[in-house]
């Protein structure tokens, strides 16, 4: 079943160039027709999502530097008549390719917008998580994870690093920094206002960090990136990342506001470890799923991607080593 439609609006002089990129599709899967009397043409093509990236890359390369054309992709839900080629259906069903990078970019970019709603939701999620920690109510903390919008900037940074898109990196860092800042401020204010004692879940940060601190964000980050790459952007994706990031962020603000500086350092260390591990896991998943720049074959881009992956892995390895040292009491925040 063809599950994508491509609509291209272009000048008549570009039609032959674009249709040349569709020559591998069955003839009945694409059609060109005039849209009026102003020399504009519309090309419609249907194809499977596993073939989408190759077609988009071919069109992008062929039309590079030309003006006067636009391309949009649309998902489809059904097709009639039913396809009879079961082998082709099985090929598509078993394919594990990610969505086209342009589709993933569109989904991820929406989660990096630094809006008032984003900041308010982050602050509210932190407050809810902090209250859950203070009252030892796991259900409340889980509820905070559902509304926390922290997934977008982290995955956007990993995606931008994968493609070498520097502007998106800065946008993601700005959104993530603002979100973390709002979360810390909300926690600090609550820590000033609400007294707490050693009976709350916050005292978990009086203990030592363990290697599980690294394992959780690696697993949740990989799962989130895998779902996003496949276009499964449900609310549960954000919960997986928030599960690793939101409780220590809320704890850091509360402990800092309460003047408990040593456990606050442990909570902050957990936040940093989580962000680094989620970024590394997402980078690996995006690479394995075949997401890369259109001109990946150039030596410059291959080197850039390998370097960014190596740096991310080195950072997580150093943090894991620090956690191991903390677990054995060799560092201040180790207990």
Beta strands, then each sheet from edge to edge (+ up, - down):
strand 1: 4-11
strand 2: 30-34
strand 3: 40-47
strand 4: 69-75
sheet 1: 2+ 3- 1+ 4-
end
